[in-house]
Amino acid sequence: MGISVGELAAAIGGNAEGDSELRVHGLAEPEIAGPFDLALAYDSKFRSLLADSMAQAALLRIGASWREYGIKSAILVRRPRHALALASTIFSPPSEFEPGIHPSAIISPTARIGAGCRIGPFTVVQPGTSIGAGSIVGSSVSIGCNVRIGERAVIYPGVRIGRNVVIGHRFIAHANSVFGSDGFAFETDNEKSGETTASRRQKINSLGSVLIGDDVEVGANCAIDRGTISNTVIGSGTKLDNLVHVAHNVRIGEDCIVCGQVGIAGSAKVGDRAVFGGQVGIADNISIGNDVAAAGASAVYRDVRDNTQVMGFPATELSKNMAQYRHVSKLPKLAERVRNLERWLAKLQKN
């Protein structure tokens, strides 16, 4: 039966105005919102669409004159995106995972499964592993020996978790991500400098593991390598987007944001609250401080100190990089001036 505007406003920290008893059943953009949707019109460019919308209620930024849009009710908030995050939780569909353990799941007798866990079909849990209470493990998941997973984890279908991996509480792993794969480390048996013969590469086995803190979320198709000797570490609260690669021995701090297609090479260290845009590349064995932001497609080859914004290829501090871009944009005019000077000098030489 949905939720009243007044109840929803209280749940997301907003102010309900107008008909607070009006009930809404979901969220929608203004142009497609129906009479039972809460229209998301907190951005000013979407407000004009409300007049032609079927929506009767809208989520707006505080201070908006909601009555002029012809709606019956509004929720006014100071932080619209945060309010959206809370509202999206309220309107999330029911769990797609059935209660209990599916008969086709293969679970070792020595594995410990906490109370209230759900385990889907064709999932394998190896000996010595423990899964915390209230956790959900989807179909066709593979969990290796001696893995520890905290409470209330959600592991989507196709995830692979290797031996000895340790994961904290409220972990979320989306489909087909891999935790604890071998690191990419080889050494030649030839002492000659520059030897590149593939047949002479000796694999360095990965003896470490992966340690993941609490409240970590990892997107689909990510690959987190185990450490060579020490462990690969992802700190509590860190969020990884789809298609992220974290190589062996990498240490990522707490509350970091790592966007899609980021690659972090072996033994790099990342501080707390770092933000990496899409396709950022981090070189091996470098150190990135706390509160660092790297713009999308940046290539970070050197250490970055705390509280620094970088961008470019290679990445430099934001202000320096923007100055370089401004100079580069002037190169065509500069080249024309040089050509004109060359013509002028050529005429002088003839005279």
BALOBA-1460 file (C-alpha; in Angstrom, 3 decimals):
// residues 351
<rec num="1" residu="m" x="0.000" y="0.000" z="0.000"/>
<rec num="2" residu="g" x="3.016" y="2.305" z="-0.161"/>
<rec num="3" residu="i" x="3.984" y="4.873" z="2.449"/>
<rec num="4" residu="s" x="2.529" y="8.275" z="3.300"/>
<rec num="5" residu="v" x="4.449" y="11.405" z="2.400"/>
<rec num="6" residu="g" x="4.605" y="12.309" z="6.090"/>
<rec num="7" residu="e" x="6.061" y="8.937" z="7.072"/>
<rec num="8" residu="l" x="8.573" y="9.032" z="4.252"/>
<rec num="9" residu="a" x="9.658" y="12.570" z="5.122"/>
<rec num="10" residu="a" x="10.299" y="11.527" z="8.719"/>
<rec num="11" residu="a" x="12.309" y="8.502" z="7.570"/>
<rec num="12" residu="i" x="14.618" y="10.513" z="5.282"/>
<rec num="13" residu="g" x="14.976" y="13.612" z="7.446"/>
<rec num="14" residu="g" x="12.837" y="15.940" z="5.316"/>
<rec num="15" residu="n" x="9.915" y="18.298" z="5.862"/>
<rec num="16" residu="a" x="6.518" y="17.239" z="4.526"/>
<rec num="17" residu="e" x="4.320" y="19.997" z="3.134"/>
<rec num="18" residu="g" x="0.841" y="19.849" z="1.678"/>
<rec num="19" residu="d" x="-1.118" y="16.596" z="1.911"/>
<rec num="20" residu="s" x="1.111" y="14.512" z="4.177"/>
<rec num="21" residu="e" x="-1.373" y="11.600" z="4.095"/>
<rec num="22" residu="l" x="-0.909" y="11.142" z="0.349"/>
<rec num="23" residu="r" x="0.620" y="7.704" z="-0.258"/>
<rec num="24" residu="v" x="3.445" y="6.982" z="-2.690"/>
<rec num="25" residu="h" x="4.556" y="3.562" z="-3.927"/>
<rec num="26" residu="g" x="7.894" y="4.324" z="-5.536"/>
<rec num="27" residu="l" x="10.395" y="6.827" z="-6.930"/>
<rec num="28" residu="a" x="10.469" y="8.151" z="-10.491"/>
<rec num="29" residu="e" x="11.900" y="10.910" z="-12.651"/>
<rec num="30" residu="p" x="9.358" y="13.690" z="-13.259"/>
<rec num="31" residu="e" x="8.760" y="12.977" z="-16.950"/>
<rec num="32" residu="i" x="7.681" y="9.383" z="-16.290"/>
<rec num="33" residu="a" x="6.244" y="9.737" z="-12.770"/>
<rec num="34" residu="g" x="2.723" y="8.425" z="-12.219"/>
<rec num="35" residu="p" x="0.156" y="9.549" z="-9.650"/>
<rec num="36" residu="f" x="1.554" y="7.169" z="-7.013"/>
<rec num="37" residu="d" x="5.238" y="8.013" z="-7.519"/>
<rec num="38" residu="l" x="7.415" y="10.474" z="-5.652"/>
<rec num="39" residu="a" x="8.930" y="12.597" z="-8.434"/>
<rec num="40" residu="l" x="12.637" y="13.324" z="-7.986"/>
<rec num="41" residu="a" x="12.785" y="17.002" z="-8.895"/>
<rec num="42" residu="y" x="15.430" y="18.319" z="-6.512"/>
<rec num="43" residu="d" x="17.538" y="19.509" z="-9.453"/>
<rec num="44" residu="s" x="16.159" y="22.811" z="-10.793"/>
<rec num="45" residu="k" x="16.363" y="21.608" z="-14.412"/>
<rec num="46" residu="f" x="13.740" y="18.924" z="-13.627"/>
<rec num="47" residu="r" x="11.250" y="21.125" z="-11.812"/>
<rec num="48" residu="s" x="9.715" y="22.505" z="-14.985"/>
<rec num="49" residu="l" x="8.765" y="18.944" z="-15.940"/>
<rec num="50" residu="l" x="6.507" y="18.640" z="-12.905"/>
<rec num="51" residu="a" x="3.805" y="20.817" z="-14.470"/>
<rec num="52" residu="d" x="3.253" y="18.245" z="-17.244"/>
<rec num="53" residu="s" x="3.780" y="15.248" z="-14.986"/>
<rec num="54" residu="m" x="1.117" y="12.982" z="-13.476"/>
<rec num="55" residu="a" x="2.972" y="13.081" z="-10.154"/>
<rec num="56" residu="q" x="1.124" y="14.373" z="-7.116"/>
<rec num="57" residu="a" x="4.172" y="14.516" z="-4.825"/>
<rec num="58" residu="a" x="7.814" y="15.456" z="-5.327"/>
<rec num="59" residu="l" x="11.171" y="15.444" z="-3.561"/>
<rec num="60" residu="l" x="12.556" y="18.991" z="-3.716"/>
<rec num="61" residu="r" x="15.442" y="20.946" z="-2.298"/>
<rec num="62" residu="i" x="14.492" y="23.019" z="0.712"/>
<rec num="63" residu="g" x="13.336" y="26.502" z="-0.269"/>
<rec num="64" residu="a" x="11.581" y="25.418" z="-3.475"/>
<rec num="65" residu="s" x="8.103" y="26.887" z="-4.099"/>
<rec num="66" residu="w" x="6.437" y="23.538" z="-4.632"/>
<rec num="67" residu="r" x="2.849" y="24.822" z="-4.987"/>
<rec num="68" residu="e" x="3.546" y="26.462" z="-8.346"/>
<rec num="69" residu="y" x="4.128" y="23.044" z="-9.926"/>
<rec num="70" residu="g" x="0.557" y="21.822" z="-9.470"/>
<rec num="71" residu="i" x="1.376" y="18.997" z="-7.063"/>
<rec num="72" residu="k" x="-0.452" y="18.159" z="-3.848"/>
<rec num="73" residu="s" x="2.478" y="17.389" z="-1.589"/>
<rec num="74" residu="a" x="6.229" y="17.807" z="-1.318"/>
<rec num="75" residu="i" x="9.152" y="16.609" z="0.765"/>
<rec num="76" residu="l" x="11.754" y="19.347" z="1.201"/>
<rec num="77" residu="v" x="15.306" y="18.303" z="2.082"/>
<rec num="78" residu="r" x="18.682" y="19.985" z="2.529"/>
<rec num="79" residu="r" x="20.747" y="17.140" z="1.085"/>
<rec num="80" residu="p" x="18.756" y="15.638" z="-1.801"/>
<rec num="81" residu="r" x="21.217" y="12.914" z="-2.751"/>
<rec num="82" residu="h" x="21.425" y="11.703" z="0.842"/>
<rec num="83" residu="a" x="17.636" y="11.741" z="1.062"/>
<rec num="84" residu="l" x="17.495" y="9.746" z="-2.177"/>
<rec num="85" residu="a" x="19.863" y="7.161" z="-0.711"/>
<rec num="86" residu="l" x="17.599" y="6.690" z="2.316"/>
<rec num="87" residu="a" x="14.432" y="6.615" z="0.198"/>
<rec num="88" residu="s" x="15.920" y="4.057" z="-2.184"/>
<rec num="89" residu="t" x="16.452" y="1.738" z="0.777"/>
<rec num="90" residu="i" x="12.803" y="2.068" z="1.778"/>
<rec num="91" residu="f" x="11.584" y="1.272" z="-1.741"/>
<rec num="92" residu="s" x="14.043" y="-1.542" z="-2.431"/>
<rec num="93" residu="p" x="12.320" y="-4.669" z="-3.749"/>
<rec num="94" residu="p" x="12.107" y="-7.710" z="-1.464"/>
<rec num="95" residu="s" x="15.082" y="-10.031" z="-1.364"/>
<rec num="96" residu="e" x="15.559" y="-12.184" z="-4.446"/>
<rec num="97" residu="f" x="17.071" y="-14.932" z="-2.292"/>
<rec num="98" residu="e" x="14.911" y="-17.672" z="-0.806"/>
<rec num="99" residu="p" x="15.205" y="-18.478" z="2.904"/>
<rec num="100" residu="g" x="17.290" y="-21.412" z="4.056"/>
<rec num="101" residu="i" x="19.969" y="-23.481" z="2.358"/>
<rec num="102" residu="h" x="19.179" y="-24.847" z="-1.079"/>
<rec num="103" residu="p" x="19.385" y="-28.648" z="-1.346"/>
<rec num="104" residu="s" x="21.868" y="-28.434" z="-4.209"/>
<rec num="105" residu="a" x="24.372" y="-26.376" z="-2.196"/>
<rec num="106" residu="i" x="27.512" y="-28.299" z="-1.178"/>
<rec num="107" residu="i" x="28.625" y="-27.314" z="2.306"/>
<rec num="108" residu="s" x="31.481" y="-28.977" z="4.141"/>
<rec num="109" residu="p" x="30.555" y="-30.562" z="7.482"/>
<rec num="110" residu="t" x="33.312" y="-28.484" z="9.089"/>
<rec num="111" residu="a" x="31.959" y="-25.185" z="7.767"/>
<rec num="112" residu="r" x="30.085" y="-23.001" z="10.261"/>
<rec num="113" residu="i" x="26.959" y="-21.310" z="8.950"/>
<rec num="114" residu="g" x="25.413" y="-18.637" z="11.192"/>
<rec num="115" residu="a" x="21.760" y="-18.362" z="12.139"/>
<rec num="116" residu="g" x="19.394" y="-17.049" z="9.496"/>
<rec num="117" residu="c" x="21.779" y="-17.464" z="6.553"/>
<rec num="118" residu="r" x="20.464" y="-18.007" z="3.043"/>
<rec num="119" residu="i" x="22.562" y="-20.035" z="0.614"/>
<rec num="120" residu="g" x="21.512" y="-20.441" z="-3.000"/>
<rec num="121" residu="p" x="21.657" y="-23.365" z="-5.435"/>
<rec num="122" residu="f" x="24.953" y="-24.878" z="-6.617"/>
<rec num="123" residu="t" x="27.026" y="-22.896" z="-4.122"/>
<rec num="124" residu="v" x="30.100" y="-24.590" z="-2.620"/>
<rec num="125" residu="v" x="31.464" y="-23.848" z="0.864"/>
<rec num="126" residu="q" x="34.787" y="-25.533" z="1.614"/>
<rec num="127" residu="p" x="36.092" y="-26.927" z="4.935"/>
<rec num="128" residu="g" x="36.917" y="-24.628" z="7.835"/>
<rec num="129" residu="t" x="34.941" y="-21.684" z="6.517"/>
<rec num="130" residu="s" x="32.608" y="-19.603" z="8.687"/>
<rec num="131" residu="i" x="29.758" y="-17.373" z="7.474"/>
<rec num="132" residu="g" x="28.230" y="-14.919" z="9.941"/>
<rec num="133" residu="a" x="24.604" y="-14.749" z="10.988"/>
<rec num="134" residu="g" x="22.063" y="-13.248" z="8.634"/>
<rec num="135" residu="s" x="24.322" y="-13.479" z="5.582"/>
<rec num="136" residu="i" x="23.028" y="-14.160" z="2.087"/>
<rec num="137" residu="v" x="25.041" y="-16.170" z="-0.434"/>
<rec num="138" residu="g" x="23.604" y="-16.395" z="-3.945"/>
<rec num="139" residu="s" x="23.727" y="-19.187" z="-6.475"/>
<rec num="140" residu="s" x="26.898" y="-20.693" z="-7.952"/>
<rec num="141" residu="v" x="29.185" y="-19.010" z="-5.427"/>
<rec num="142" residu="s" x="32.486" y="-20.685" z="-4.553"/>
<rec num="143" residu="i" x="33.978" y="-20.107" z="-1.097"/>
<rec num="144" residu="g" x="37.363" y="-21.686" z="-0.384"/>
<rec num="145" residu="c" x="38.868" y="-23.259" z="2.712"/>
<rec num="146" residu="n" x="39.205" y="-21.384" z="5.992"/>
<rec num="147" residu="v" x="37.422" y="-18.250" z="4.800"/>
<rec num="148" residu="r" x="35.851" y="-15.990" z="7.406"/>
<rec num="149" residu="i" x="32.852" y="-13.836" z="6.471"/>
<rec num="150" residu="g" x="31.149" y="-11.540" z="8.965"/>
<rec num="151" residu="e" x="27.482" y="-11.041" z="9.704"/>
<rec num="152" residu="r" x="24.836" y="-9.769" z="7.269"/>
<rec num="153" residu="a" x="26.964" y="-10.152" z="4.159"/>
<rec num="154" residu="v" x="25.310" y="-10.214" z="0.734"/>
<rec num="155" residu="i" x="27.221" y="-12.190" z="-1.879"/>
<rec num="156" residu="y" x="25.666" y="-12.218" z="-5.329"/>
<rec num="157" residu="p" x="25.766" y="-15.103" z="-7.840"/>
<rec num="158" residu="g" x="29.029" y="-16.216" z="-9.359"/>
<rec num="159" residu="v" x="31.356" y="-14.688" z="-6.763"/>
<rec num="160" residu="r" x="34.591" y="-16.571" z="-6.067"/>
<rec num="161" residu="i" x="36.322" y="-16.276" z="-2.690"/>
<rec num="162" residu="g" x="39.686" y="-18.017" z="-2.325"/>
<rec num="163" residu="r" x="41.252" y="-19.742" z="0.634"/>
<rec num="164" residu="n" x="41.958" y="-17.919" z="3.908"/>
<rec num="165" residu="v" x="40.257" y="-14.669" z="2.867"/>
<rec num="166" residu="v" x="38.927" y="-12.694" z="5.857"/>
<rec num="167" residu="i" x="35.911" y="-10.419" z="5.361"/>
<rec num="168" residu="g" x="34.172" y="-8.140" z="7.882"/>
<rec num="169" residu="h" x="30.519" y="-7.457" z="8.642"/>
<rec num="170" residu="r" x="27.895" y="-6.158" z="6.189"/>
<rec num="171" residu="f" x="30.013" y="-6.985" z="3.162"/>
<rec num="172" residu="i" x="28.423" y="-6.731" z="-0.293"/>
<rec num="173" residu="a" x="29.973" y="-8.430" z="-3.339"/>
<rec num="174" residu="h" x="28.237" y="-8.142" z="-6.696"/>
<rec num="175" residu="a" x="28.132" y="-10.811" z="-9.379"/>
<rec num="176" residu="n" x="31.237" y="-12.573" z="-10.639"/>
<rec num="177" residu="s" x="33.840" y="-10.747" z="-8.567"/>
<rec num="178" residu="v" x="36.908" y="-12.710" z="-7.437"/>
<rec num="179" residu="f" x="38.663" y="-12.374" z="-4.083"/>
<rec num="180" residu="g" x="41.980" y="-14.064" z="-3.434"/>
<rec num="181" residu="s" x="43.159" y="-14.835" z="-6.956"/>
<rec num="182" residu="d" x="46.919" y="-15.207" z="-7.411"/>
<rec num="183" residu="g" x="48.953" y="-12.049" z="-7.861"/>
<rec num="184" residu="f" x="50.693" y="-11.413" z="-11.190"/>
<rec num="185" residu="a" x="54.347" y="-11.954" z="-10.233"/>
<rec num="186" residu="f" x="57.042" y="-13.672" z="-12.287"/>
<rec num="187" residu="e" x="60.825" y="-13.675" z="-12.351"/>
<rec num="188" residu="t" x="63.234" y="-14.814" z="-15.072"/>
<rec num="189" residu="d" x="65.870" y="-17.454" z="-14.397"/>
<rec num="190" residu="n" x="68.261" y="-15.679" z="-16.766"/>
<rec num="191" residu="e" x="70.697" y="-13.204" z="-15.214"/>
<rec num="192" residu="k" x="71.063" y="-11.170" z="-18.425"/>
<rec num="193" residu="s" x="69.552" y="-7.735" z="-18.183"/>
<rec num="194" residu="g" x="66.449" y="-7.286" z="-20.283"/>
<rec num="195" residu="e" x="65.709" y="-10.995" z="-20.680"/>
<rec num="196" residu="t" x="62.124" y="-11.311" z="-21.946"/>
<rec num="197" residu="t" x="61.806" y="-14.936" z="-23.062"/>
<rec num="198" residu="a" x="58.379" y="-15.999" z="-21.851"/>
<rec num="199" residu="s" x="59.383" y="-19.632" z="-21.389"/>
<rec num="200" residu="r" x="61.910" y="-18.617" z="-18.737"/>
<rec num="201" residu="r" x="59.493" y="-16.806" z="-16.453"/>
<rec num="202" residu="q" x="59.221" y="-18.405" z="-13.014"/>
<rec num="203" residu="k" x="55.932" y="-17.820" z="-11.215"/>
<rec num="204" residu="i" x="56.104" y="-16.321" z="-7.705"/>
<rec num="205" residu="n" x="53.333" y="-18.012" z="-5.788"/>
<rec num="206" residu="s" x="50.981" y="-15.905" z="-3.667"/>
<rec num="207" residu="l" x="51.262" y="-17.038" z="-0.055"/>
<rec num="208" residu="g" x="49.387" y="-14.143" z="1.533"/>
<rec num="209" residu="s" x="45.644" y="-13.555" z="1.624"/>
<rec num="210" residu="v" x="43.042" y="-10.774" z="1.396"/>
<rec num="211" residu="l" x="41.724" y="-8.886" z="4.429"/>
<rec num="212" residu="i" x="38.536" y="-6.831" z="3.992"/>
<rec num="213" residu="g" x="37.053" y="-4.582" z="6.686"/>
<rec num="214" residu="d" x="33.451" y="-3.879" z="7.651"/>
<rec num="215" residu="d" x="30.862" y="-2.198" z="5.394"/>
<rec num="216" residu="v" x="32.840" y="-2.754" z="2.206"/>
<rec num="217" residu="e" x="30.960" y="-3.008" z="-1.105"/>
<rec num="218" residu="v" x="32.546" y="-4.375" z="-4.273"/>
<rec num="219" residu="g" x="30.923" y="-4.114" z="-7.702"/>
<rec num="220" residu="a" x="30.584" y="-6.736" z="-10.412"/>
<rec num="221" residu="n" x="33.536" y="-8.370" z="-12.172"/>
<rec num="222" residu="c" x="36.236" y="-7.052" z="-9.855"/>
<rec num="223" residu="a" x="39.475" y="-8.912" z="-9.167"/>
<rec num="224" residu="i" x="41.212" y="-8.631" z="-5.793"/>
<rec num="225" residu="d" x="44.551" y="-10.493" z="-5.754"/>
<rec num="226" residu="r" x="45.957" y="-12.106" z="-2.642"/>
<rec num="227" residu="g" x="49.278" y="-10.867" z="-1.342"/>
<rec num="228" residu="t" x="52.597" y="-12.443" z="-2.241"/>
<rec num="229" residu="i" x="53.795" y="-12.781" z="1.358"/>
<rec num="230" residu="s" x="51.862" y="-10.139" z="3.285"/>
<rec num="231" residu="n" x="48.129" y="-9.570" z="2.754"/>
<rec num="232" residu="t" x="46.185" y="-7.400" z="0.369"/>
<rec num="233" residu="v" x="44.008" y="-5.100" z="2.513"/>
<rec num="234" residu="i" x="40.807" y="-3.139" z="1.841"/>
<rec num="235" residu="g" x="39.776" y="-0.896" z="4.739"/>
<rec num="236" residu="s" x="36.349" y="-0.536" z="6.306"/>
<rec num="237" residu="g" x="33.759" y="1.554" z="4.497"/>
<rec num="238" residu="t" x="35.550" y="1.470" z="1.135"/>
<rec num="239" residu="k" x="33.417" y="1.088" z="-2.012"/>
<rec num="240" residu="l" x="34.631" y="-0.364" z="-5.317"/>
<rec num="241" residu="d" x="32.754" y="0.071" z="-8.583"/>
<rec num="242" residu="n" x="32.561" y="-2.545" z="-11.348"/>
<rec num="243" residu="l" x="35.659" y="-3.837" z="-13.151"/>
<rec num="244" residu="v" x="38.209" y="-2.721" z="-10.569"/>
<rec num="245" residu="h" x="41.505" y="-4.576" z="-10.221"/>
<rec num="246" residu="v" x="43.415" y="-4.509" z="-6.932"/>
<rec num="247" residu="a" x="46.781" y="-6.236" z="-7.314"/>
<rec num="248" residu="h" x="48.876" y="-8.188" z="-4.800"/>
<rec num="249" residu="n" x="49.986" y="-6.517" z="-1.558"/>
<rec num="250" residu="v" x="47.937" y="-3.373" z="-2.188"/>
<rec num="251" residu="r" x="46.691" y="-1.641" z="0.950"/>
<rec num="252" residu="i" x="43.608" y="0.572" z="0.604"/>
<rec num="253" residu="g" x="42.499" y="2.655" z="3.580"/>
<rec num="254" residu="e" x="39.046" y="3.327" z="4.977"/>
<rec num="255" residu="d" x="36.091" y="5.061" z="3.299"/>
<rec num="256" residu="c" x="37.676" y="5.235" z="-0.148"/>
<rec num="257" residu="i" x="35.718" y="5.488" z="-3.412"/>
<rec num="258" residu="v" x="37.177" y="3.578" z="-6.365"/>
<rec num="259" residu="c" x="35.258" y="4.036" z="-9.628"/>
<rec num="260" residu="g" x="34.957" y="1.680" z="-12.590"/>
<rec num="261" residu="q" x="37.964" y="0.299" z="-14.457"/>
<rec num="262" residu="v" x="40.499" y="1.538" z="-11.925"/>
<rec num="263" residu="g" x="43.676" y="-0.527" z="-11.710"/>
<rec num="264" residu="i" x="45.929" y="-0.424" z="-8.649"/>
<rec num="265" residu="a" x="49.273" y="-2.107" z="-9.215"/>
<rec num="266" residu="g" x="51.149" y="-4.296" z="-6.759"/>
<rec num="267" residu="s" x="52.240" y="-3.005" z="-3.344"/>
<rec num="268" residu="a" x="50.699" y="0.455" z="-3.813"/>
<rec num="269" residu="k" x="49.446" y="2.032" z="-0.585"/>
<rec num="270" residu="v" x="46.336" y="4.218" z="-0.483"/>
<rec num="271" residu="g" x="45.310" y="6.276" z="2.546"/>
<rec num="272" residu="d" x="41.855" y="6.953" z="3.931"/>
<rec num="273" residu="r" x="39.036" y="8.733" z="2.063"/>
<rec num="274" residu="a" x="40.760" y="8.656" z="-1.323"/>
<rec num="275" residu="v" x="38.583" y="9.078" z="-4.414"/>
<rec num="276" residu="f" x="39.641" y="7.673" z="-7.797"/>
<rec num="277" residu="g" x="37.617" y="8.514" z="-10.906"/>
<rec num="278" residu="g" x="36.978" y="5.976" z="-13.646"/>
<rec num="279" residu="q" x="39.962" y="4.396" z="-15.423"/>
<rec num="280" residu="v" x="42.550" y="5.800" z="-13.037"/>
<rec num="281" residu="g" x="45.789" y="3.819" z="-13.075"/>
<rec num="282" residu="i" x="47.973" y="3.582" z="-9.955"/>
<rec num="283" residu="a" x="51.590" y="2.486" z="-10.415"/>
<rec num="284" residu="d" x="53.192" y="-0.181" z="-8.237"/>
<rec num="285" residu="n" x="55.022" y="0.540" z="-4.987"/>
<rec num="286" residu="i" x="53.847" y="4.140" z="-4.628"/>
<rec num="287" residu="s" x="52.154" y="5.774" z="-1.647"/>
<rec num="288" residu="i" x="48.988" y="7.856" z="-1.907"/>
<rec num="289" residu="g" x="47.996" y="9.889" z="1.148"/>
<rec num="290" residu="n" x="44.727" y="10.599" z="2.911"/>
<rec num="291" residu="d" x="41.967" y="12.640" z="1.247"/>
<rec num="292" residu="v" x="43.501" y="12.410" z="-2.231"/>
<rec num="293" residu="a" x="41.317" y="12.742" z="-5.334"/>
<rec num="294" residu="a" x="42.406" y="11.596" z="-8.808"/>
<rec num="295" residu="a" x="40.348" y="12.686" z="-11.818"/>
<rec num="296" residu="g" x="39.145" y="10.081" z="-14.302"/>
<rec num="297" residu="a" x="41.749" y="8.480" z="-16.607"/>
<rec num="298" residu="s" x="44.654" y="9.886" z="-14.590"/>
<rec num="299" residu="a" x="47.883" y="7.901" z="-14.532"/>
<rec num="300" residu="v" x="49.469" y="8.172" z="-11.093"/>
<rec num="301" residu="y" x="53.158" y="7.240" z="-11.234"/>
<rec num="302" residu="r" x="54.525" y="9.036" z="-8.176"/>
<rec num="303" residu="d" x="53.696" y="9.389" z="-4.496"/>
<rec num="304" residu="v" x="50.865" y="11.814" z="-3.722"/>
<rec num="305" residu="r" x="50.776" y="13.691" z="-0.433"/>
<rec num="306" residu="d" x="47.698" y="14.162" z="1.759"/>
<rec num="307" residu="n" x="44.840" y="16.465" z="0.685"/>
<rec num="308" residu="t" x="45.939" y="16.678" z="-2.951"/>
<rec num="309" residu="q" x="43.890" y="16.648" z="-6.150"/>
<rec num="310" residu="v" x="45.613" y="15.267" z="-9.237"/>
<rec num="311" residu="m" x="44.724" y="14.706" z="-12.875"/>
<rec num="312" residu="g" x="46.309" y="13.971" z="-16.237"/>
<rec num="313" residu="f" x="48.772" y="11.628" z="-17.885"/>
<rec num="314" residu="p" x="51.056" y="11.552" z="-16.005"/>
<rec num="315" residu="a" x="49.043" y="12.866" z="-13.072"/>
<rec num="316" residu="t" x="50.083" y="16.225" z="-11.628"/>
<rec num="317" residu="e" x="48.436" y="18.545" z="-9.140"/>
<rec num="318" residu="l" x="45.141" y="19.871" z="-10.442"/>
<rec num="319" residu="s" x="46.188" y="23.538" z="-10.638"/>
<rec num="320" residu="k" x="49.406" y="22.710" z="-12.511"/>
<rec num="321" residu="n" x="47.608" y="20.369" z="-14.888"/>
<rec num="322" residu="m" x="44.945" y="22.947" z="-15.744"/>
<rec num="323" residu="a" x="47.674" y="25.518" z="-16.402"/>
<rec num="324" residu="q" x="49.365" y="23.058" z="-18.771"/>
<rec num="325" residu="y" x="46.081" y="22.463" z="-20.605"/>
<rec num="326" residu="r" x="45.615" y="26.206" z="-21.050"/>
<rec num="327" residu="h" x="49.078" y="26.506" z="-22.583"/>
<rec num="328" residu="v" x="48.517" y="23.505" z="-24.839"/>
<rec num="329" residu="s" x="45.294" y="25.059" z="-26.161"/>
<rec num="330" residu="k" x="47.324" y="28.070" z="-27.287"/>
<rec num="331" residu="l" x="49.832" y="25.995" z="-29.301"/>
<rec num="332" residu="p" x="48.091" y="26.414" z="-32.719"/>
<rec num="333" residu="k" x="48.225" y="30.214" z="-32.433"/>
<rec num="334" residu="l" x="51.808" y="30.036" z="-31.168"/>
<rec num="335" residu="a" x="52.777" y="27.809" z="-34.113"/>
<rec num="336" residu="e" x="51.217" y="30.321" z="-36.535"/>
<rec num="337" residu="r" x="53.170" y="33.171" z="-34.932"/>
<rec num="338" residu="v" x="56.400" y="31.164" z="-35.279"/>
<rec num="339" residu="r" x="55.670" y="30.524" z="-38.971"/>
<rec num="340" residu="n" x="55.045" y="34.229" z="-39.521"/>
<rec num="341" residu="l" x="58.303" y="35.087" z="-37.769"/>
<rec num="342" residu="e" x="60.167" y="32.561" z="-39.931"/>
<rec num="343" residu="r" x="58.723" y="34.141" z="-43.094"/>
<rec num="344" residu="w" x="59.660" y="37.603" z="-41.855"/>
<rec num="345" residu="l" x="63.226" y="36.503" z="-41.026"/>
<rec num="346" residu="a" x="63.548" y="34.825" z="-44.431"/>
<rec num="347" residu="k" x="62.614" y="38.103" z="-46.146"/>
<rec num="348" residu="l" x="65.152" y="40.022" z="-44.031"/>
<rec num="349" residu="q" x="67.885" y="37.577" z="-44.979"/>
<rec num="350" residu="k" x="67.108" y="37.996" z="-48.692"/>
<rec num="351" residu="n" x="67.370" y="41.788" z="-48.375"/>
